Amino acid sequence: MNAETKFQKDIKDAIKDRFPDSIILKQNNGPQGIPDLFIINNNKWVALECKDAKDAKHQPNQDYYVDKLNKMSYAAFIFPENKTEVLNEVFKALEP
C-alpha cells in the first residue's frame, strides 16, 4: 500500500468513526481532476482530494474541481500536514 492509499484509508476510517452511517465514495473513473473521495451524510456532502504530502503534485483540473465543489458544499485538499484542520471542517460540514 503506497503512502497516499494508506493516508486515504486513515481519512476514511476517521470519518466512519464520527459518522458511521455516512457513505464514502471513491472516485475511480469520473472526469479527470475530480477529488478522490465524496462523503455523504444525510443530505450533506463533502469532497476530498487526498495527497501524501503538502507539496505533492496536483494533477490537471484538481484545483479547478476542488474550488468549484467547495463553492457548492465543502471540498479541500487533505494531506498529513493539514489533516486535523480539514477533518474538523469536514465534521462541521457534515453535522446534521
CORHULIN-V45078 format. One record per run of one state. SS is the DSSP state (a for helix, b for strand, c for the rest). FROM is the first residue (numbers start at 1). TO is the last residue. Records with the same first field share a line. If there is no record, write none. Layout:
SS->FROM-TO, FROM-TO
This chain:
c->1-2, 19-22, 27-36, 42-43, 51-61, 73-74, 79-79, 95-96
a->3-18, 62-72, 80-94
b->23-26, 37-41, 44-50, 75-78
